[in-house]
């Protein structure tokens, strides 16, 4: 088995997001550049196969309006539009990812709307969506701000589903600093923290799942102008993967407005 598919736990916490807590763009992010230039799709824990499994239990129809936040290259958004013929919108702050997602939709003739914007400031009306999905996004942003937006955008009774990084216990300061500096995490959260964030945002019927039996190999949509230093970033990422294999974990959170 290749290095790319040997262990996706850390690799699959990829985010296409580069703002500070105030929503100001962080410039010259090499890790973000690596993500966008390699065009990684389905890199969240479990990948697209876990996404498919999760939505099997949701009541989706042609009339459903779905928002994929941090949609990246649009793999999940495209799947939902194709499989369920739902009305799907994807948002991402990275212009390269947005362009790649738009090309995917055009190539596959899918009527998915892709918008470039911050998850903390989404230019869409209140009570618009029946479902919102977040795949390895919230750990990189200001959670209260993001969840406030998600709650605002959901219809009453709407469903929010998140596959997110979850630690088992507080990290040592040295470890926390190293991971934050490389990946750009905003903060680290345990299950109890996630529950608290969701409840404070107004969500109810919170359910937590753990499913490590499903995995997928990420797909890549390479740019033509990939600099050599980005391969070094990728190597560093795999080093971190092995070093902190026991630290990184995830859970599936689902809840209702």
C-alpha positions in Angstrom: 0.0 0.0 0.0 1.4 3.4 -0.9 2.2 6.2 1.6 -0.7 8.2 0.3 -3.3 5.6 1.2 -1.6 3.9 4.2 -3.0 6.3 6.8 -5.4 9.1 6.1 -6.2 10.1 9.7 -4.2 13.3 9.6 -4.0 13.8 5.9 -7.8 13.8 5.9 -8.0 16.9 8.1 -7.6 19.1 5.1 -9.3 22.5 4.9 -9.7 25.0 2.2 -9.8 28.0 4.5 -7.3 30.7 5.2 -8.8 33.4 7.4 -8.1 34.6 10.9 -10.8 34.8 13.6 -11.6 38.2 12.3 -12.1 36.9 8.8 -8.9 38.5 7.4 -7.0 36.5 4.8 -3.7 34.9 5.9 -1.3 35.5 3.1 1.5 33.2 1.9 0.3 30.0 3.6 2.5 27.2 2.2 0.2 24.5 3.5 -2.8 26.2 1.9 -0.9 26.5 -1.3 0.0 22.9 -1.2 -3.7 21.9 -0.7 -4.9 24.1 -3.5 -2.2 23.3 -6.0 -2.5 19.6 -5.5 -6.3 19.9 -5.6 -7.0 17.3 -3.0 -10.5 16.0 -3.0 -12.3 13.7 -0.5 -9.5 14.1 2.0 -11.6 14.3 5.1 -11.6 11.2 7.5 -13.3 8.3 5.7 -13.3 10.2 2.4 -16.1 10.2 0.0 -17.1 6.6 1.0 -17.9 7.8 4.6 -19.8 10.8 3.2 -21.9 8.4 1.1 -22.6 6.2 4.1 -23.6 9.1 6.3 -26.1 10.5 3.8 -27.8 7.1 3.4 -29.6 7.7 6.7 -30.6 11.3 5.9 -34.0 12.1 4.2 -32.7 13.7 1.0 -34.8 14.4 -2.0 -34.8 16.4 -5.3 -36.3 19.2 -3.3 -33.5 19.3 -0.7 -31.3 22.4 -0.6 -27.8 21.4 0.6 -24.7 23.5 1.5 -21.2 22.1 1.5 -19.0 24.4 3.4 -15.3 24.3 2.6 -16.2 22.3 -0.5 -12.7 22.3 -1.9 -12.7 20.7 -5.4 -16.4 19.9 -5.1 -16.3 16.1 -4.8 -19.0 15.9 -2.1 -21.1 18.6 -3.7 -21.0 16.8 -7.0 -21.9 13.5 -5.5 -25.0 14.9 -3.7 -26.2 16.7 -6.9 -25.7 13.6 -9.0 -26.9 10.9 -6.6 -29.9 12.7 -5.1 -30.5 15.4 -7.8 -30.6 17.8 -4.8 -30.1 21.6 -5.1 -26.5 21.9 -4.0 -24.3 24.9 -3.2 -20.6 24.8 -2.3 -18.6 27.5 -0.7 -14.8 27.8 -0.3 -12.5 30.8 0.4 -9.6 29.6 -1.8 -9.8 30.8 -5.4 -7.9 27.9 -6.8 -10.2 25.4 -5.2 -13.3 27.3 -6.3 -12.0 27.2 -9.9 -11.4 23.5 -9.7 -14.8 22.9 -8.2 -16.5 24.9 -10.9 -14.6 23.0 -13.6 -15.8 19.7 -12.1 -19.4 20.9 -12.2 -19.1 22.1 -15.8 -17.4 18.9 -16.9 -20.1 16.7 -15.3 -22.9 19.1 -16.3 -24.1 19.5 -12.7 -26.1 22.6 -11.7 -24.1 23.1 -8.5 -23.4 26.7 -7.5 -19.9 27.3 -6.2 -19.3 30.5 -4.2 -16.0 32.0 -3.0 -16.5 33.3 0.5 -15.5 32.8 4.2 -17.5 30.3 6.3 -17.7 33.0 8.9 -19.4 35.5 6.5 -21.6 33.7 4.0 -23.5 36.0 1.7 -26.7 33.8 1.6 -30.2 34.4 3.1 -31.4 33.0 6.4 -33.3 29.7 6.5 -32.1 28.6 3.1 -30.9 25.0 3.5 -32.3 21.7 4.6 -28.8 20.2 5.1 -25.4 21.7 5.7 -22.3 19.5 5.7 -18.8 20.3 7.1 -16.0 17.9 6.4 -12.9 18.8 8.4 -13.5 22.5 8.4 -14.5 23.8 11.8 -11.2 23.0 13.6 -9.5 25.6 11.4 -11.9 28.5 12.1 -13.6 30.4 14.9 -16.2 27.8 15.8 -18.8 30.1 17.5 -18.8 32.4 14.5 -19.0 29.6 12.0 -21.7 27.7 13.8 -23.7 30.9 14.2 -23.7 31.3 10.4 -24.5 27.6 9.9 -27.5 27.9 12.3 -28.7 31.0 10.6 -28.6 29.4 7.1 -30.5 26.3 8.1 -34.2 26.0 7.9 -36.1 25.2 11.0 -35.7 21.4 11.4 -32.7 21.5 9.1 -29.8 19.1 9.6 -26.1 19.9 10.2 -23.6 17.1 9.7 -19.9 17.6 10.6 -16.9 15.2 10.3 -14.4 17.0 12.6 -11.1 16.6 14.3 -11.5 15.5 17.9 -8.8 15.0 20.6 -9.2 12.7 23.6 -7.5 14.9 26.1 -5.7 18.3 26.2 -2.4 18.4 24.3 1.0 19.3 25.7 1.9 22.8 24.9 4.8 21.8 22.7 2.7 19.4 20.7 -0.2 21.9 20.4 2.1 24.6 19.1 3.8 22.4 16.5 0.5 21.1 15.1 -1.1 24.6 15.1 1.9 26.2 13.3 2.0 23.6 10.5 -1.7 22.9 9.9 -3.2 26.2 11.0 -5.7 24.8 13.5 -7.7 27.6 15.3 -8.1 25.4 18.4 -8.4 21.8 19.6 -11.6 20.3 20.8 -12.7 17.2 22.7 -16.2 15.7 22.4 -17.5 17.7 25.3 -16.2 20.9 23.7 -18.0 20.1 20.4 -21.2 19.4 22.3 -20.9 22.7 24.1 -20.3 24.7 20.9 -23.3 23.1 19.1 -25.6 23.7 22.1 -24.6 27.3 22.4 -25.3 27.8 18.7 -28.8 26.5 19.3 -28.6 23.0 17.9 -30.5 20.1 19.4 -30.7 16.3 19.0 -26.9 16.1 18.9 -25.6 12.7 18.0 -21.9 11.6 18.0 -20.6 8.7 15.9 -17.3 7.0 15.3 -16.7 5.0 12.2 -13.2 4.0 11.3 -14.2 1.0 9.2 -14.7 3.1 6.1 -11.9 4.8 4.2 -11.2 6.2 0.7 -8.2 7.2 -1.2 -8.1 11.0 -1.8 -8.3 12.2 -5.4 -6.0 14.9 -6.8 -6.5 17.7 -9.3 -3.0 19.0 -9.9 -2.2 22.5 -11.0 0.4 22.9 -13.7 2.7 25.2 -11.8 3.5 23.2 -8.6 6.7 24.5 -6.9 9.3 22.0 -5.5 8.8 23.5 -2.0 5.2 22.2 -2.0 6.5 18.7 -2.2 8.6 19.4 0.9 5.4 20.6 2.6 3.8 17.3 1.6 6.7 15.4 3.0 6.5 17.3 6.3 2.8 16.5 6.4 3.5 12.8 6.2 6.1 13.1 8.9 3.5 14.8 11.1 1.1 12.0 10.2 3.4 9.3 11.6 4.6 11.4 14.6 1.1 12.2 15.9 -0.8 9.2 14.7 -2.1 8.5 18.2 -3.1 12.2 18.8 -5.4 12.8 15.8 -8.9 11.4 15.8 -12.3 12.4 14.5 -16.0 12.1 15.2 -19.1 12.5 13.1 -21.5 15.1 14.6 -25.1 15.4 13.5 -27.7 17.7 14.9 -30.9 19.6 14.1 -32.0 23.3 14.2 
